[in-house]
Amino acid sequence: MKKIILHIFLLLVLLSAEASGQIVDTTKKINSWKLMHNYTRFEDTGLDTSLYDVHVVFNPLLRKGTAYESVGILGHAAQNMYLSDRPSNNQFFFGSSMHDYLATPDNTVFYNTRTPFTELLYSNQLGNDWNEETVRFLHTQNMDPFTNIGIDLELLSGKELYINETSRVSKFTLFGSRAHNSYSAFGTFHFNRANNRENGGLKEVKPFLDNTLEEKWLYPVNLESAASGYTRLQLFYTQKFMISEKTSFTDTLGVTTDSGKNVSFNHQLNVVRNTRTYEDAFTSSVPEFYDNYYYIHAGALDSVVHDRITNTFQMVLGDPYTDILSARVYGGHEFSRYGQLSPDQFMVFSHMDTVRTEPLLMDSVFKDTAAAVFNSHIFNDLFVGFYMAGPPNNPWYWNVDGKYYLAGYYRNNFTANATFSRQVFKTYRLGLKGIIENRNVSYYHNHYSSAFFRWENDLRASQLIRGEAFLTNTEQRFESVVSAGLWTNYLYWDENALPAQHDTPVGILSGKFSKHFKVDGFHSRNQLLVQVSTAGDVLRIPLAAFKTSNYWEQVFFKGALIAQLGADIYITTPYTGNAYMPATGVFYLQSDQTIGGYPFVDPFLAIRIKRTRIFFAYNNALAGLVNNNYFTAAGYPTKPGTLRFGLAWTFYD
């Protein structure tokens, strides 16, 4: 029965040929990989069963970035403060605030195992009714020495402390792979769903800062019945055929010579549906939170969708890790459908005039009816691209990459980047990277209509030029990146939560540094982010964000038990934080509240007993002791101090 299910899921994967592609080490108990080089190569990630970071694994934001703006509850909207790590919002910006919660092909780990592998993860806040909970179940096993299938399920949920702020994120991934001889294939199906209540933030911030009410749930909020839903469905499949292979021959004198070239063909299919809904069940007056309302009836229901089907074909020459020169050329087609449920518009009778000959007068102003109409537009984009590189293990390493759109909505858009690096001081690598991009704004930035927002724009394409210098040392656990960029026609969300463009180019200077110090059993892991903008009126970011984890690690019973005791600290410099718009799911400008400058301190105890990892953490320990300014976005405080418990359990015997 298992083989029948596998054949259905990996129908194309099992069509294999006999030659030699990437080699799978079937003697290794567990292989784990991620797809790299535009999904043309699977690369070892190593199985992570370490104790480090187990106390933050429950929250994707804590384990992925240095600092975030967020609405203060697990599984709800968040925005990375590091500009270079923010997702592109050029296609479906309504889901950009949920980006770092999503399960995608890029962050999927594939396996090849000699024994079934299972991981369970659970965490919860203890002692209160407004807890946040994380549950994860991962299971994978081989069907034969070269074919694997698995499932990855994760649930994130938060119960309300402040009025109308509950959250729930469900992520399900079905993945499979086959790598044997000349053929390798990887497939995933992702279901991501977020169901969140939306309160629009506190009505007044000062009473909260002054702690005028003992119970946090008594502070009034802007919205008491609003809710949003975001769904992302994705089917991804990539396959690679080896056409020819480089061979090696060693003679009796020990001299090795190579002949032939690695040449392969790669095909990718990517099908994505993004959908966002927003509703508010008010029965009488429109909430004061919104400036406009475009229906006659009470209650709002918005819906917007983006469907995308992409086929990419690549020819790959050489191996990027062994050949002096490797290259890829590719081309593809992208089908996109943009749809939205919008208020209909037509002329309605305004009033009766009994004096005039014609008693019925038609008002010349367009007014909306109670009906909504679904409108959609379809585009077909064609693109081509190339990639060339030298081997990264050489003293000198370089790569050049480019992509250009020939036709469609993004016609004449392009992206190009180049990286050059050099090994210095034996273990360090020093390099430069340059990026240039020309990109149209998304369809929805120009055309959108809903219950509370309506716009018709003609926004120009944005251009980005950025240069980076980096210095890294894996052995010393050190990394630094300094970048300078110039953004023309910078796109932002103004104080009315409407899309706008800055008239003059925006300069951005940033630096990101990380270092792990270790002295005996003491560990200090540090991340510093520094960013400066020439247009602080439209780009609100803190000057600096600092994240540090300091703990003592002790080994007992010859490694059978390992314990860590320490604390995490997160802090940003004060800045005029962004606000969050529930109706569209975007962060936008505001000028009323300054956030930052508050130290979030999380003491923790983590223990590993063989393959079981357990932790206790007290999140936001300084709440009410320093002050009450623990806001993570304008109007949105996070939870006060609370005890959290969690465990991670792996099985692979």
C-alpha positions as CSV (number, residue, x, y, z in Angstrom):
1,M,0.0,0.0,0.0
2,K,2.9,2.4,0.8
3,K,4.4,1.8,-2.6
4,I,1.1,2.6,-4.3
5,I,0.8,5.9,-2.5
6,L,4.4,6.7,-3.3
7,H,4.0,6.0,-7.0
8,I,1.0,8.4,-7.1
9,F,2.8,11.2,-5.4
10,L,6.1,10.7,-7.3
11,L,4.8,9.6,-10.6
12,L,7.4,11.5,-12.6
13,V,10.1,11.1,-10.1
14,L,10.3,7.3,-10.6
15,L,11.1,7.6,-14.3
16,S,14.9,7.1,-13.9
17,A,17.7,6.4,-16.3
18,E,21.0,4.6,-15.7
19,A,24.1,6.8,-15.7
20,S,25.8,8.9,-13.0
21,G,24.6,12.1,-11.4
22,Q,25.0,13.3,-7.8
23,I,25.9,10.4,-5.6
24,V,23.8,9.5,-2.6
25,D,25.7,8.0,0.3
26,T,23.5,5.0,1.1
27,T,25.9,3.9,3.8
28,K,25.1,7.0,5.8
29,K,22.2,6.5,8.3
30,I,20.6,9.9,7.5
31,N,21.3,12.3,4.6
32,S,19.6,15.7,4.7
33,W,19.7,18.2,1.8
34,K,18.4,21.5,0.6
35,L,18.0,22.5,-3.0
36,M,20.5,25.1,-4.3
37,H,21.7,26.7,-7.5
38,N,18.2,27.5,-8.7
39,Y,17.0,24.0,-7.6
40,T,19.5,22.2,-9.9
41,R,21.6,20.7,-7.1
42,F,20.9,19.1,-3.7
43,E,23.4,20.0,-1.0
44,D,24.1,18.5,2.4
45,T,22.7,20.5,5.4
46,G,23.7,18.2,8.2
47,L,21.2,16.9,10.8
48,D,20.7,19.5,13.5
49,T,20.1,17.8,16.9
50,S,22.2,20.4,18.9
51,L,20.9,22.0,22.0
52,Y,21.6,25.5,20.8
53,D,18.4,27.5,19.9
54,V,16.0,24.8,21.0
55,H,14.4,27.4,23.3
56,V,13.5,29.7,20.3
57,V,12.6,27.0,17.8
58,F,8.9,27.4,18.6
59,N,8.9,30.9,16.9
60,P,10.1,31.2,13.3
61,L,10.9,34.9,13.8
62,L,13.3,34.3,16.6
63,R,15.2,31.6,14.8
64,K,15.4,33.4,11.4
65,G,16.2,37.1,12.0
66,T,17.9,39.7,14.2
67,A,14.8,41.9,14.7
68,Y,11.2,42.2,13.6
69,E,8.3,44.5,13.8
70,S,5.2,42.5,14.7
71,V,1.7,42.7,16.1
72,G,3.0,41.0,19.2
73,I,1.5,37.5,19.1
74,L,2.9,34.3,17.7
75,G,1.7,33.5,14.1
76,H,0.6,37.0,13.2
77,A,1.9,39.7,10.9
78,A,5.6,40.6,11.1
79,Q,8.2,42.5,9.1
80,N,11.9,41.9,9.1
81,M,13.8,45.1,10.1
82,Y,16.8,44.0,7.9
83,L,15.9,45.5,4.6
84,S,17.9,43.1,2.5
85,D,16.0,40.1,4.0
86,R,12.6,41.4,3.3
87,P,10.6,39.5,0.7
88,S,9.8,41.1,-2.6
89,N,6.2,42.4,-2.5
90,N,6.1,42.8,-6.3
91,Q,3.5,40.1,-6.8
92,F,1.3,39.5,-3.7
93,F,2.1,42.0,-1.0
94,F,-1.0,41.0,1.0
95,G,0.9,38.0,2.2
96,S,4.3,39.6,2.7
97,S,3.8,40.1,6.5
98,M,3.4,36.3,6.8
99,H,6.4,35.4,4.7
100,D,8.7,34.1,7.4
101,Y,6.1,31.7,8.7
102,L,5.6,29.9,5.4
103,A,6.7,26.5,4.4
104,T,8.3,26.7,0.9
105,P,10.6,24.7,-1.4
106,D,13.4,27.0,-0.4
107,N,13.3,26.0,3.3
108,T,12.3,22.4,2.8
109,V,14.8,19.8,4.0
110,F,14.9,16.6,2.0
111,Y,16.1,13.3,3.3
112,N,17.5,9.9,2.4
113,T,17.5,7.6,5.4
114,R,18.4,4.0,6.1
115,T,16.0,4.1,9.1
116,P,12.7,6.0,9.6
117,F,13.3,9.5,11.1
118,T,10.8,11.3,13.3
119,E,10.9,14.5,15.1
120,L,8.3,15.9,17.6
121,L,8.4,19.4,18.9
122,Y,6.0,21.0,21.4
123,S,6.1,24.3,23.4
124,N,3.5,26.2,25.4
125,Q,3.2,29.1,27.8
126,L,2.4,28.0,31.4
127,G,0.0,29.4,34.0
128,N,-2.2,31.7,31.9
129,D,-5.3,31.5,29.6
130,W,-3.6,33.6,26.8
131,N,-0.9,31.2,26.0
132,E,1.0,30.6,22.7
133,E,1.5,27.0,21.5
134,T,3.6,25.3,18.9
135,V,3.3,21.7,17.7
136,R,5.5,20.2,15.0
137,F,5.6,16.6,13.6
138,L,8.1,15.5,11.1
139,H,8.4,12.0,9.7
140,T,10.4,10.7,6.7
141,Q,11.5,7.3,5.5
142,N,12.9,5.6,2.4
143,M,10.9,3.4,0.2
144,D,14.0,2.0,-1.4
145,P,17.7,3.0,-1.2
146,F,17.2,6.0,-3.5
147,T,13.6,7.1,-2.9
148,N,12.3,9.0,0.1
149,I,9.0,10.4,1.2
150,G,8.0,12.5,4.2
151,I,5.5,14.8,5.9
152,D,6.1,18.0,7.9
153,L,3.3,19.4,10.0
154,E,3.5,22.5,12.1
155,L,0.8,24.4,14.1
156,L,1.3,27.8,15.7
157,S,-1.5,29.4,17.8
158,G,-1.9,32.3,20.2
159,K,-4.9,33.1,22.4
160,E,-5.9,36.6,23.1
161,L,-4.7,38.7,26.0
162,Y,-5.7,42.0,24.3
163,I,-9.1,42.1,22.8
164,N,-9.6,40.3,19.5
165,E,-6.0,39.2,18.8
166,T,-6.1,35.4,18.5
167,S,-3.9,33.7,15.8
168,R,-3.5,30.3,14.2
169,V,-1.1,29.2,11.5
170,S,-1.2,25.7,10.0
171,K,1.6,24.5,7.8
172,F,1.6,21.1,6.1
173,T,4.3,19.9,3.7
174,L,4.4,16.6,1.8
175,F,7.8,16.0,0.2
176,G,9.6,13.3,-1.7
177,S,12.7,12.7,-3.7
178,R,14.6,10.2,-5.8
179,A,18.2,10.5,-6.7
180,H,19.8,7.6,-8.6
181,N,22.3,7.4,-11.5
182,S,21.5,10.0,-14.2
183,Y,18.2,11.2,-12.8
184,S,17.2,13.1,-9.7
185,A,13.9,14.6,-8.8
186,F,12.4,16.5,-5.8
187,G,8.8,17.3,-5.2
188,T,6.8,19.2,-2.5
189,F,3.3,20.2,-1.8
190,H,2.8,23.0,0.7
191,F,-0.4,24.0,2.5
192,N,0.0,27.3,4.5
193,R,-3.0,28.8,6.3
194,A,-3.3,31.7,8.7
195,N,-6.5,32.6,10.5
196,N,-6.1,35.7,12.6
197,R,-8.3,38.1,14.5
198,E,-7.5,41.7,13.8
199,N,-7.8,44.4,16.5
200,G,-6.0,47.3,14.8
201,G,-3.9,47.9,17.9
202,L,-4.7,49.8,21.1
203,K,-6.9,52.9,20.7
204,E,-4.7,54.9,23.1
205,V,-1.1,54.1,23.9
206,K,-0.5,56.5,26.9
207,P,-2.8,54.7,29.4
208,F,-1.0,51.4,28.6
209,L,2.4,53.0,29.2
210,D,1.2,54.5,32.4
211,N,-0.3,51.2,33.5
212,T,-3.7,52.8,34.4
213,L,-5.5,49.4,34.2
214,E,-4.5,46.3,36.1
215,E,-5.9,43.9,33.5
216,K,-4.4,44.1,30.1
217,W,-7.5,42.8,28.3
218,L,-9.4,45.9,29.5
219,Y,-7.5,48.3,27.2
220,P,-9.8,49.4,24.3
221,V,-8.7,48.4,20.7
222,N,-9.6,49.8,17.3
223,L,-11.4,46.7,15.9
224,E,-13.4,44.2,17.9
225,S,-14.9,42.0,15.2
226,A,-12.4,42.0,12.3
227,A,-10.6,38.9,11.1
228,S,-8.3,38.0,8.2
229,G,-7.3,34.8,6.5
230,Y,-4.3,34.0,4.3
231,T,-3.8,30.8,2.3
232,R,-0.8,29.8,0.2
233,L,-1.0,26.5,-1.7
234,Q,2.1,25.5,-3.6
235,L,3.1,22.5,-5.8
236,F,6.7,22.3,-6.7
237,Y,8.6,19.7,-8.8
238,T,12.1,19.8,-10.1
239,Q,13.9,17.1,-12.1
240,K,17.4,16.8,-13.5
241,F,18.7,14.5,-16.3
242,M,22.4,13.9,-16.7
243,I,23.2,14.0,-20.4
244,S,26.9,13.4,-20.1
245,E,29.4,13.1,-17.3
246,K,33.0,13.9,-16.7
247,T,35.1,10.8,-15.9
248,S,38.4,10.5,-14.1
249,F,41.3,8.1,-14.8
250,T,44.3,7.4,-12.6
251,D,47.3,5.7,-14.2
252,T,49.9,3.5,-12.6
253,L,52.0,6.5,-11.7
254,G,49.1,8.0,-9.7
255,V,48.4,10.8,-12.3
256,T,44.7,11.5,-12.6
257,T,43.3,12.9,-15.8
258,D,39.8,14.1,-16.5
259,S,37.8,13.7,-19.7
260,G,34.4,14.8,-20.8
261,K,32.0,17.4,-19.3
262,N,29.1,17.3,-16.9
263,V,26.0,18.4,-18.9
264,S,22.5,18.1,-17.6
265,F,19.0,19.2,-18.3
266,N,16.7,20.6,-15.6
267,H,13.0,21.3,-15.5
268,Q,11.0,23.0,-12.8
269,L,7.2,23.3,-12.3
270,N,6.0,25.7,-9.7
271,V,2.3,26.2,-9.1
272,V,1.3,28.8,-6.4
273,R,-2.1,30.2,-5.2
274,N,-2.1,33.1,-2.8
275,T,-5.5,34.1,-1.3
276,R,-6.3,36.7,1.4
277,T,-9.6,37.5,2.9
278,Y,-10.7,40.2,5.3
279,E,-14.0,40.6,7.1
280,D,-15.5,42.8,9.7
281,A,-19.0,42.1,11.1
282,F,-20.0,45.5,12.3
283,T,-23.7,46.0,12.2
284,S,-24.2,49.8,12.4
285,S,-21.5,52.5,12.0
286,V,-18.2,51.9,10.1
287,P,-15.2,51.6,12.5
288,E,-13.5,55.0,13.0
289,F,-10.2,53.2,12.3
290,Y,-11.0,53.4,8.5
291,D,-11.4,56.7,6.5
292,N,-13.6,55.3,3.8
293,Y,-16.2,52.6,3.2
294,Y,-17.4,51.6,-0.3
295,Y,-20.5,49.5,0.4
296,I,-24.0,50.5,1.4
297,H,-24.6,47.5,3.7
298,A,-23.0,46.9,7.1
299,G,-20.3,44.3,7.3
300,A,-17.3,43.9,5.0
301,L,-15.9,41.0,3.1
302,D,-12.8,41.4,0.9
303,S,-11.1,38.7,-1.1
304,V,-8.0,38.9,-3.3
305,V,-6.2,36.1,-5.1
306,H,-3.1,35.6,-7.2
307,D,-2.5,32.4,-9.2
308,R,0.9,31.7,-10.8
309,I,2.2,28.7,-12.9
310,T,5.8,28.8,-13.8
311,N,7.8,26.4,-16.0
312,T,11.5,26.8,-16.1
313,F,13.9,24.9,-18.4
314,Q,17.7,24.9,-17.8
315,M,20.8,23.5,-19.4
316,V,23.6,23.0,-16.9
317,L,27.3,22.8,-17.9
318,G,29.8,21.6,-15.3
319,D,29.7,21.1,-11.6
320,P,29.8,24.3,-9.5
321,Y,32.0,22.6,-6.9
322,T,34.6,20.8,-9.0
323,D,34.9,22.5,-12.4
324,I,36.9,25.6,-13.1
325,L,33.9,26.9,-15.0
326,S,30.2,26.0,-14.5
327,A,27.3,27.6,-16.3
328,R,23.5,27.6,-16.6
329,V,21.3,29.1,-19.2
330,Y,17.6,29.0,-18.7
331,G,14.2,30.3,-19.9
332,G,10.7,29.9,-18.9
333,H,7.0,31.0,-19.0
334,E,5.0,32.4,-16.1
335,F,1.2,32.4,-16.2
336,S,-0.4,34.8,-13.7
337,R,-4.0,35.6,-12.8
338,Y,-4.9,38.5,-10.5
339,G,-8.4,38.5,-9.1
340,Q,-10.3,40.5,-6.5
341,L,-13.8,40.8,-5.0
342,S,-14.7,44.5,-5.3
343,P,-17.7,46.7,-4.7
344,D,-19.7,47.2,-7.8
345,Q,-20.4,50.7,-9.1
346,F,-23.4,52.2,-11.0
347,M,-25.7,55.2,-10.9
348,V,-28.5,55.1,-8.3
349,F,-31.5,57.4,-7.8
350,S,-30.7,60.2,-5.4
351,H,-34.0,61.9,-4.6
352,M,-37.5,62.9,-5.9
353,D,-38.2,66.4,-7.2
354,T,-42.0,67.0,-7.3
355,V,-41.8,70.5,-8.8
356,R,-40.0,69.7,-12.0
357,T,-41.6,68.1,-15.1
358,E,-39.4,65.1,-14.7
359,P,-39.9,64.0,-11.1
360,L,-37.1,61.5,-11.1
361,L,-33.6,62.9,-11.1
362,M,-30.5,60.7,-11.4
363,D,-27.6,61.8,-9.2
364,S,-24.4,62.2,-11.3
365,V,-22.3,60.7,-8.5
366,F,-21.4,57.0,-8.7
367,K,-22.5,55.1,-5.6
368,D,-21.8,51.5,-4.6
369,T,-24.4,48.8,-4.2
370,A,-24.5,46.0,-1.7
371,A,-23.3,43.7,-4.4
372,A,-19.7,42.7,-5.0
373,V,-18.2,41.6,-8.3
374,F,-15.1,39.4,-8.9
375,N,-12.8,40.8,-11.5
376,S,-9.6,39.1,-12.8
377,H,-6.8,39.8,-15.3
378,I,-4.4,37.4,-16.9
379,F,-0.8,37.9,-17.9
380,N,1.8,35.7,-19.6
381,D,5.4,36.5,-18.9
382,L,8.5,35.1,-20.7
383,F,11.9,35.2,-19.2
384,V,15.5,34.1,-19.9
385,G,18.6,33.9,-17.7
386,F,22.1,32.8,-17.2
387,Y,24.6,31.8,-14.4
388,M,28.4,31.4,-14.5
389,A,30.7,30.5,-11.6
390,G,34.0,29.2,-10.5
391,P,34.5,26.6,-7.8
392,P,33.9,28.1,-4.3
393,N,36.7,26.0,-2.7
394,N,39.3,27.8,-4.8
395,P,41.3,30.7,-3.3
396,W,39.5,32.9,-5.8
397,Y,35.7,32.5,-6.3
398,W,33.3,34.3,-8.5
399,N,29.8,34.0,-10.0
400,V,27.6,36.1,-12.3
401,D,23.9,35.8,-12.5
402,G,21.2,37.5,-14.6
403,K,17.5,37.3,-15.5
404,Y,15.5,39.3,-18.1
405,Y,11.8,39.4,-18.9
406,L,11.1,39.4,-22.6
407,A,7.3,39.8,-22.5
408,G,4.3,40.1,-20.2
409,Y,3.5,42.3,-17.3
410,Y,7.2,42.5,-16.2
411,R,8.5,43.1,-19.8
412,N,12.0,44.7,-19.8
413,N,12.4,44.0,-16.1
414,F,15.8,42.5,-15.2
415,T,18.0,41.4,-12.3
416,A,21.8,41.0,-12.4
417,N,24.3,40.3,-9.7
418,A,28.0,39.4,-9.4
419,T,30.1,38.1,-6.6
420,F,33.9,37.9,-6.3
421,S,35.7,36.7,-3.2
422,R,39.2,35.8,-2.1
423,Q,40.6,33.6,0.7
424,V,42.7,35.7,3.0
425,F,44.6,34.9,6.2
426,K,44.2,31.2,5.5
427,T,40.7,30.9,7.1
428,Y,38.9,34.1,6.2
429,R,37.1,34.9,2.9
430,L,36.8,38.5,1.7
431,G,34.5,39.4,-1.1
432,L,32.4,42.0,-3.0
433,K,28.9,41.6,-4.4
434,G,27.0,43.9,-6.7
435,I,23.3,43.9,-7.5
436,I,21.3,45.9,-10.0
437,E,17.5,45.4,-10.5
438,N,14.7,47.0,-12.5
439,R,11.3,45.9,-11.4
440,N,7.7,47.0,-12.1
441,V,5.5,47.4,-9.1
442,S,2.9,44.6,-8.7
443,Y,-0.5,44.6,-10.4
444,Y,-2.2,45.3,-7.1
445,H,0.0,48.3,-6.4
446,N,-1.7,49.9,-9.4
447,H,-5.2,48.4,-9.3
448,Y,-7.1,47.6,-6.2
449,S,-10.7,47.9,-4.9
450,S,-12.2,46.7,-1.6
451,A,-14.5,47.6,1.2
452,F,-12.1,50.2,2.8
453,F,-9.5,50.9,0.1
454,R,-9.6,51.8,-3.6
455,W,-6.9,53.1,-5.8
456,E,-5.9,53.3,-9.5
457,N,-2.3,54.2,-9.9
458,D,0.4,54.5,-12.6
459,L,3.4,53.8,-10.4
460,R,6.8,53.6,-12.1
461,A,9.2,50.7,-12.1
462,S,11.7,50.8,-9.2
463,Q,15.5,50.5,-9.7
464,L,17.9,49.2,-7.1
465,I,21.7,49.4,-7.2
466,R,23.5,47.9,-4.2
467,G,27.1,46.9,-3.4
468,E,28.2,44.7,-0.6
469,A,31.5,43.9,1.0
470,F,31.7,40.8,3.3
471,L,34.2,39.0,5.5
472,T,33.5,35.6,6.9
473,N,35.3,32.9,8.8
474,T,33.4,29.6,9.4
475,E,36.0,28.3,11.9
476,Q,35.9,31.4,14.0
477,R,32.1,31.7,13.6
478,F,32.4,35.2,12.4
479,E,30.4,37.0,9.6
480,S,30.2,40.6,8.6
481,V,28.4,42.3,5.6
482,V,28.5,46.0,4.8
483,S,26.3,47.3,2.0
484,A,25.4,50.6,0.3
485,G,22.4,50.9,-2.0
486,L,20.5,53.5,-4.0
487,W,16.8,52.9,-4.6
488,T,15.1,54.9,-7.3
489,N,11.3,55.3,-7.2
490,Y,11.3,53.7,-3.8
491,L,7.9,52.1,-3.1
492,Y,6.3,52.6,0.4
493,W,3.0,52.8,2.2
494,D,2.1,56.3,3.3
495,E,0.3,57.4,6.5
496,N,-3.0,56.6,4.9
497,A,-1.8,53.1,4.2
498,L,-1.8,53.8,0.5
499,P,1.0,52.8,-2.0
500,A,3.3,55.7,-2.9
501,Q,6.7,56.4,-4.4
502,H,9.4,58.6,-3.2
503,D,10.4,61.4,-5.7
504,T,14.1,61.3,-5.1
505,P,16.5,58.3,-4.9
506,V,16.8,56.8,-1.4
507,G,20.3,55.9,-0.2
508,I,20.7,53.0,2.3
509,L,23.8,52.1,4.2
510,S,23.8,49.0,6.4
511,G,26.0,46.6,8.3
512,K,25.3,43.2,9.7
513,F,27.7,41.5,12.0
514,S,27.6,38.2,13.9
515,K,30.2,36.5,16.2
516,H,30.2,33.5,18.5
517,F,32.6,33.8,21.4
518,K,33.5,30.7,23.5
519,V,35.6,30.5,26.6
520,D,35.5,27.1,28.4
521,G,31.8,26.5,29.0
522,F,30.7,30.1,28.4
523,H,29.1,31.0,25.0
524,S,28.2,34.4,23.7
525,R,26.4,34.5,20.4
526,N,25.9,38.1,19.1
527,Q,24.2,39.7,16.1
528,L,24.4,43.5,15.4
529,L,22.4,45.2,12.7
530,V,23.1,48.9,11.8
531,Q,21.1,50.7,9.1
532,V,21.0,54.3,7.9
533,S,18.6,55.8,5.3
534,T,18.7,59.2,3.5
535,A,14.9,59.3,3.5
536,G,13.9,58.7,7.1
537,D,10.5,60.3,6.4
538,V,9.4,57.4,4.2
539,L,11.7,54.6,5.4
540,R,11.3,54.0,9.2
541,I,14.0,51.7,10.6
542,P,16.0,51.7,13.8
543,L,19.6,52.8,13.7
544,A,20.7,49.6,15.4
545,A,19.3,46.3,16.5
546,F,21.2,44.0,18.8
547,K,20.5,40.3,19.6
548,T,22.7,38.4,22.1
549,S,22.5,35.0,23.6
550,N,24.8,34.3,26.6
551,Y,24.9,31.0,28.4
552,W,27.0,28.5,30.3
553,E,27.1,25.0,28.8
554,Q,27.9,22.0,31.0
555,V,28.4,18.4,30.0
556,F,27.5,15.6,32.4
557,F,27.8,11.8,32.4
558,K,30.2,11.6,29.4
559,G,27.9,13.5,27.1
560,A,24.7,11.7,28.0
561,L,23.3,15.0,29.5
562,I,24.1,18.6,28.4
563,A,22.7,21.7,30.1
564,Q,22.7,25.3,29.1
565,L,21.7,28.2,31.5
566,G,21.6,31.8,30.3
567,A,19.6,34.5,28.7
568,D,18.7,36.1,25.4
569,I,18.5,39.9,25.0
570,Y,16.9,41.7,22.1
571,I,16.9,45.5,21.8
572,T,16.7,48.2,19.1
573,T,17.4,51.9,19.3
574,P,14.2,54.1,19.6
575,Y,12.6,55.0,16.3
576,T,9.2,56.0,14.8
577,G,7.8,52.5,14.3
578,N,5.5,51.5,11.6
579,A,1.8,50.8,12.0
580,Y,-0.1,47.8,10.7
581,M,-3.1,47.8,8.4
582,P,-5.4,44.8,9.0
583,A,-7.4,45.2,5.8
584,T,-4.5,44.8,3.5
585,G,-1.8,43.1,5.8
586,V,0.9,45.8,5.2
587,F,3.0,47.9,7.5
588,Y,2.7,51.6,6.9
589,L,4.0,54.9,8.1
590,Q,2.8,56.7,11.3
591,S,4.1,59.6,13.3
592,D,2.4,59.3,16.6
593,Q,4.4,56.7,18.5
594,T,8.1,56.0,19.1
595,I,9.0,52.4,19.9
596,G,12.3,50.6,20.6
597,G,14.8,51.2,23.4
598,Y,13.2,48.5,25.5
599,P,15.3,45.4,26.4
600,F,13.5,42.1,25.9
601,V,15.2,39.7,28.2
602,D,14.4,36.0,28.1
603,P,16.3,33.8,30.7
604,F,16.3,30.1,29.8
605,L,17.4,26.7,30.9
606,A,17.9,24.0,28.2
607,I,18.7,20.3,28.7
608,R,19.5,17.5,26.3
609,I,19.2,14.0,27.5
610,K,20.4,11.7,24.6
611,R,18.0,12.7,21.8
612,T,15.5,14.6,23.9
613,R,15.8,18.3,24.3
614,I,13.8,20.2,27.0
615,F,13.7,23.9,27.8
616,F,12.2,26.4,30.2
617,A,12.2,30.2,29.3
618,Y,10.8,33.3,30.9
619,N,9.9,35.6,28.0
620,N,9.9,39.4,28.5
621,A,11.1,39.1,32.1
622,L,11.5,42.9,32.5
623,A,7.8,43.8,31.6
624,G,6.5,46.2,34.2
625,L,9.9,46.4,35.9
626,V,11.7,48.7,33.5
627,N,8.6,50.2,31.9
628,N,5.6,49.1,29.8
629,N,7.0,50.2,26.5
630,Y,7.3,46.6,25.1
631,F,5.6,47.6,21.8
632,T,6.8,45.7,18.7
633,A,4.8,48.0,16.3
634,A,2.9,51.2,16.7
635,G,-0.1,50.4,18.9
636,Y,0.8,46.7,19.3
637,P,2.3,45.6,22.6
638,T,3.6,42.1,22.9
639,K,2.8,39.8,25.8
640,P,4.0,40.6,29.3
641,G,6.3,38.2,31.3
642,T,5.4,34.6,31.0
643,L,6.9,31.2,31.6
644,R,7.4,28.9,28.5
645,F,8.0,25.2,28.4
646,G,9.1,23.1,25.4
647,L,10.7,19.9,24.2
648,A,12.0,18.4,21.0
649,W,12.3,14.6,20.6
650,T,13.9,12.8,17.7
651,F,13.7,9.1,16.8
652,Y,15.8,7.4,14.2
653,D,16.7,3.9,15.4
